[in-house]
C-alpha cells in the first residue's frame, strides 16, 4: 500500500513503522504509554487497524498476525485495510524498527500540524470573503495541542466513514445498540453517538426496563456500562439475577425462596452474572455528578470497551455549579450527556422522571415536553420513549414521541411483575 502527501503534514510512513513495531513485538501497551488514540492517525486504514489491536488486547489475546486478522475479519474490515498482505507488510517494516517512541511523537505532532493547517486554510478563505472572526481563530489555534482532532474529516474521509457505516447496516448491524425488546427494536435502536431518554412517572418500571435492556444485550455478547444513582449495587445484582433466573424478586429479597427456586436462582441467576464477567461495568453511588459520569465512561470505554452507557436517572445526577437551581442542573447534565455520547461514539440511554402534570391527563403516557425540570433534554435527545403502566397491570403503553431519522408512534409492551421483566 502506497501513500503520497506533503511530508511536513503526512504521518503515513511513521504510522506504518509504529503500528508494525507494536504488532511484531506484541507490545500493545505502547499505545497507552504514548497516549495514542485513533484520531492521531492520518490514515483511516491505520485507524481501523488500531481499533482492532485494542479489541484483541481487551479480549485478552496475544497481539499477532493471526489474532489481528481474525479480529478484522469479524468486524468486516479485513478487505478494507488491504487484507492479510498489508498486515504482513506492516510487520516486516516493524521488525526492524527501533525507537518506536520517536515515531509516536512524530505521529502526534503531525496530527496537530494538520489541524493548524486546516484552520489556516479555512481562515484564509474567510478572510478573502471579509468574513474572518479573528478572535475565534486565535482561540482555535490556542486550543490546538498534540492530541489531534478525531472530529475533523475531509471529503474522502467522510466518504470512508459513511461507507463503513452503510456496509455495517447492509450486513444487518444496527448503527447503535438494540433495546433488546423486539417491539421497540422494530421501530429504532439507541443510536450510537446520541442520547436516548426514557421518561415515566415513578413506579411505572423505568429501572426494570433499563435492566431488561441490560440483560438482553449482555446475552447477545455486548458490553454495557450502567450508572445507578437510584439503587445500591446489591439491588442491581439481585434484580439482574432474578430477571435472568425467572424467580420472584420479592421472595429473593425476603429470603423466602424454596429449595428448588433457590437452586435455580443460584445456577441461572448468579451463574449468568459470573459468566458475563467484565462485559458489565456498574457505578452505584448515592451521589453522582456529571463529572463522575464523564470520567468513568471514558475509563470504561478505554479499558473495557463498553458499547453503550445506561444512566439511572437524569434528575438524580448532580452538578455542583447549579447552586440549587434544578432546571439549570438537569439542563447541564442533559447537554453534557449528549456531548459525551458524541465524544465516545456511544449510545447513552438515560431514564428521566415525568412531571406530575401527566397524572392529570386522561392519556398518561409522557411525551417529550413532560420531562421534569428540563426542556433541554427534549432538544438533546435523539430518541424519546414515554411509558405508562397502571399498578398491577401487565400491559404497558409506550410511545416513541421523538425518533431522529425514524417514525414515531405507539408500540406494544408487556411487563412481568414477578421478576420485573419487560418484553
Secondary structure, DSSP 8 states (H G I E B T S, - for coil): ------TTT--HHHHHHHHHHHHHHT-THHHHHTT--GGG-S-HHHHHHHHHHHHHHHTT---SHHHHHHHHHHTT-TGGGTHHHHHHHHHHHHHT---HHHHHHHHHHHHHHHHHHHHHHHHHHHHHTT---HHHHHHHHHH--TT--TT---HHHHHHHHHHHHHHHHTT--SEE--SSHHHHTT--EETTSEEEEEE-TTS-HHHHHHHHHHHHHHTT--EEEEESSS-HHHHHHHHHHHHHT--HHHHHHT---HHHHHHIIIIIIHHHHHHGGGEEEEE-SS-BHHHHHHHHHHHHHHH--SEEEEE-GGG-B-GGGTT-HHHHHHHHHHHHHHHHHHHT-EEEEEEEB-GGGGGSSS----GGGBTT-SHHHHHEEEEEEEE--TT-SEEEEEEEEETTS--EEEEEEEETTTTEE-
